[in-house]
């Protein structure tokens, strides 16, 4: 080993170091805080601030003494270690001698006398950088000297420290050498090599037979605390407990400070419990615990910690008193807070500006400004000058009390004393000025914000918020001037924020003026901004404003913007201005821009609303030709409805199977839409499968879906399934008159007259009046089955219930009487039809021609054809077929041939 020689040049640097005294305990609570931005000094003792990140309570202007320094900060062994020391460690009384000899050693290294250096400090070179020549170090070098060298290297070079530590390991210098391990753990902590640190701790026990003490773990916990590594710090603490190493006050202080910064409640509670189990009394830990509970609004828990302090006989320091004071102030328990301050002064602590500021802030939060004013006046009585935080709290308090004059007075005094208002003060003043119509002072406040260096974007945001809350946004254009207005014109983000606020509050003309005067150029951003403004108008229902903004848009030199045009088509459609919407669509289509799925959806809905289902189908055909369009679930539903309205059964069938292949996730509305639209396009088995699948997935069919399934099953003769659907709908409370009409009609057409009659009775029992449709179904069923007594009974019930007949009723009667050849009854019905003012329709004429043919009244049948023409009722195929059959029945074959040729000529 002596033949190995390392000559490594490490860049040297002057290590920065703090020398902490035991009393100051910087490791117990090294956190910086927001409420108190400094450490407090009393009688030479340094106390850390407990109010880290507490909302709204900002009560100190002192500068922080403890700042983050370089990685070479050394932890004082007297703080991190326990009272036990290894036999080969120096006594505390000789520490000055060690430091003195080490300084002399390094002076000798720099002296240039190589022989003398090698004799007294083997292994070190003579130049200004650190060189370790391991071959010059004797293997029998004492443990004390090795530790001294390692300690010096640890302050200068991590790499050299690790190499020398390895030399010590090889030469057996680590046996029961806790000091060396502690030094190298500092190095590993700085390098954040936590895996190596864990291996080193294991090596201490298994190889070097070292007894763990808190110094080892405190070194690692300190490194994690500085970097905010909560999980790692907790890991070292748990390992510490697993190895039965008792923590000390420094351990608890560092952990609680770390948990306070991140508000880690669970870890803090565990650490606090361990502190009490080990009978430790870390004052900062109580403060941290109270602070965490206060941040989380767990004020009862915070008071419990206060009770534990008394139970543990912990004498509160200034930090503890201030934390308790803040906890009560945040709750609004100002009487208890005042009691805490009195107790603090009784305990010998002199009047404190932080305590007064905390109370003033608390009274301000509950708008008790009389008490806050008394405290402010009391400050001078006790010999304390109000600081910046005092004035800020008074401004906020008077602002919450909506007392503009008092808030303004303190604001002016704050500026006169050379203090700066914070952003909250400025927002408070602007809010009060907005409420009290003081635009002149609002302009001055904006100037103050500019002078203290507030960003223009923040000023604009505060201004808009203040005037929006006051409901006087229309005054902003009068206030916005000077450099702030110039910023708006050149900054596209601020410009967009302002015009969005204007459009939101219907100041469209002001927004258009800003957009006209703006000096930034970004066409893509500008298009997006105009689209956002138009969408904002659409969502708020201000369609005229959207049209106005669109009409003032810069006209594109090339192609129109797809998204803006689509939105405007939708807006014109909502306004009922379908011609403008169609013009935009045709213009977009002719521009050659490839339309997307969203725009196709908008156009289809526009044509559907306009009643132009043919044009909607044409748009869908265009979309089919564009292969890259994949409809979403909403467009699929629109397509189904359009094809249903157009009666395109084949299209509906193809679209249904396309939807199945698309893999779109079906929702409840999709099931209802498909069943409603495809009832005539799909086989009954497929509809039944859809309906059952809908129920299995837990979706609820609506009333229309139930009625359609009743109709489909009834017409298919599947009466058991129809009955099951009917009772399912009834159980869910979705039965209506149409449901009863549908199943009554199904029973009638299926000649299930008993079921039909029973259903009519149930209809009445359920509170529904028997409808005209139900009467018509019964008349048709009884008439076709020849049950004329029941037929007449139904007619009598209709008269008794004052149910007026319609054309369908008269047509049924004409058909039934005509089939039986009862021409007198047919004539009577026809006369009644004319008397009631309805008159025969196409179906009536078709039925009459058939009846006259059966009765042998061919001339009368032909006369009906002439009568239809005179009334502009165009005969259909059934009309001609009935007339030809009537002629054939009465041996008028030549006439029948003539009418047949005429029908073919008509294309029927």
Buried (B, 14 or more C-beta within 10 A) or exposed (E): EEEEEBEBEBEEEEBEEBEBEEEBBBBBBBBBBBBBBBBBEEEEBBBBBBBBBBEBBBBBBBEBBBEEEEBBBBBBBEBBBEEEBBEBBBEEEEEEEBEEEBEEBBEBBEEEEEEEBBEEBBBBBBEEEBBBBBBBBEEEBEBEBBBBBBBBBBBBBBBBBBBBBBBBBEBEBBEBBBBBBBBBBBBBBBBBBBEBBBEBBEBBEEEBEBEBBBBBBBBBBBBBBBBEBBEBBBBBBEBBBEBEBBBBBBBBBBBBBBBBBBBBBEBBBBBBEBBBEBEBBBBBBBBBBBBBBBBEEBBEBBBBBBEBBEEEEBEBBBBBBBBBBBBBBBBBBBEBBBBBBEBBBEEEBEBBBBBBBBBBBBBBBBBBBEBBBEBBEEBEEEEBEBBBBBBBBBBBBBBBBEBBEBBBBBBEBBBEEEBBBBEBBBBBBBBBBBBBEBBEBBBEBBBBBBEEEBEBBEBBBBBBBBBBEBEBBEBBBEBBEEEBBEBBBEBBEBBBBBBBBBBBBBBBEBBBBBBEEBEBEEEEBBBBBBBBBBBBBBEBEBBEBBBBBBEBBEEEEEEBBBBBBBBBBBBBBBBEBBEBBBEBBEEBBEEEBEBBBBBBBBBBBBBBBBEBBEBBBEBBEBBEEEEEBEBEBBBBBBBBBBBBBBEBBEBBBEBBEBBEEEEBEBEBEBBBBBBBBBBBBBEBEBBBEBBEEBEEEEBEBBBBBBBBBBBBBBBBBBBEBBBEBBEBBBEEEBBBBBBBBBBBBBBBBBEBBEBBBEBBEBBEEEEBEBBBBBBBBBBBBBBBEEBBEBBEEBBEBBEEEEBEBBBBBBBBBBBBBBBBEBBEBBBEBBEEBEEEEBEBBBBBBBBBBBBBBBBBBBEBBBEBBEEBEEEEBEBBEBBBBBBBBBBBBBEBEEBBEEBBEBBEEEEE
